[in-house]
Amino acid sequence: MLIELRKKSQITVPKSIIKKLNLKEGDKLEIVEKDGGIFLVPVAVYPKEYINDLKQEISYIKEKIEKGEKENIYDDVDELIKSLDSNLDE
């Protein structure tokens, strides 16, 4: 797909890509230059407190695994994130 660089360094991302990636107005994108190419990567932005909670939970799980303990360990990332989200609501 060919696009044009406009005034003030603006570009328009083709609608087909927006739909395919399910992007919406206000979504954040990181721009990366690598090997002479430009890449736009969708990102999610979370509060620092949420990220710190996630780091603590991961450390806790690693310690339990190292000790051979299996209780309260999540089966997948989605389950962990749901748990963290419910803790934020409390």
C-alpha positions as CSV (number, residue, x, y, z in Angstrom):
1,M,0.0,0.0,0.0
2,L,1.4,3.4,-0.9
3,I,0.7,6.4,1.3
4,E,1.9,10.0,1.2
5,L,3.7,12.0,3.8
6,R,1.9,15.2,4.3
7,K,2.5,18.6,5.9
8,K,3.6,18.5,9.5
9,S,4.8,14.8,8.9
10,Q,1.3,13.4,9.0
11,I,0.2,10.2,7.3
12,T,-3.2,8.5,7.0
13,V,-3.3,4.8,7.9
14,P,-5.5,3.0,5.4
15,K,-9.0,2.1,6.7
16,S,-8.5,-1.6,5.8
17,I,-5.6,-1.8,8.3
18,I,-7.5,0.2,10.9
19,K,-10.4,-2.4,10.6
20,K,-8.0,-5.4,10.6
21,L,-6.3,-4.3,13.8
22,N,-9.6,-3.1,15.4
23,L,-8.1,0.3,16.0
24,K,-10.3,3.2,17.2
25,E,-9.8,7.0,17.5
26,G,-7.7,7.7,20.6
27,D,-5.8,4.4,20.5
28,K,-2.0,4.7,21.1
29,L,0.6,3.6,18.6
30,E,4.3,3.4,19.1
31,I,6.5,4.4,16.2
32,V,9.7,2.4,15.7
33,E,12.5,2.9,13.2
34,K,14.4,-0.3,12.4
35,D,16.8,-1.1,9.5
36,G,15.5,1.8,7.4
37,G,11.9,1.0,7.9
38,I,9.1,2.7,10.0
39,F,6.8,0.5,12.0
40,L,3.6,1.5,13.9
41,V,2.8,-0.8,16.8
42,P,-0.5,-0.6,18.7
43,V,0.1,-0.3,22.5
44,A,-2.0,-0.4,25.6
45,V,-1.3,2.1,28.3
46,Y,-1.8,1.1,31.9
47,P,-1.4,3.1,35.2
48,K,2.0,2.6,36.9
49,E,0.2,1.1,40.0
50,Y,-1.3,-1.6,37.8
51,I,2.0,-2.5,36.2
52,N,3.7,-2.6,39.7
53,D,0.9,-4.9,40.9
54,L,1.5,-7.1,37.9
55,K,5.3,-7.2,38.6
56,Q,4.7,-8.2,42.2
57,E,2.3,-10.9,41.2
58,I,4.7,-12.3,38.6
59,S,7.5,-12.3,41.2
60,Y,5.3,-14.1,43.7
61,I,4.3,-16.8,41.1
62,K,8.0,-17.3,40.2
63,E,8.9,-17.8,43.9
64,K,6.0,-20.4,44.3
65,I,7.1,-22.3,41.2
66,E,10.7,-22.4,42.4
67,K,9.5,-23.8,45.7
68,G,7.3,-26.4,43.9
69,E,4.1,-24.8,45.1
70,K,1.2,-24.8,42.6
71,E,-1.8,-23.2,44.5
72,N,-3.0,-19.8,43.5
73,I,-1.1,-19.9,40.3
74,Y,-3.0,-18.7,37.2
75,D,-3.5,-20.9,34.2
76,D,-3.1,-18.0,31.7
77,V,-2.4,-14.3,31.5
78,D,-6.0,-13.4,30.9
79,E,-7.0,-15.0,34.3
80,L,-4.2,-13.0,36.0
81,I,-5.3,-9.8,34.4
82,K,-9.0,-10.4,35.4
83,S,-7.8,-10.9,39.0
84,L,-5.8,-7.7,38.9
85,D,-8.7,-5.8,37.4
86,S,-11.1,-7.0,40.2
87,N,-8.5,-5.9,42.8
88,L,-8.5,-2.4,41.3
89,D,-12.3,-2.2,41.6
90,E,-12.2,-3.0,45.3
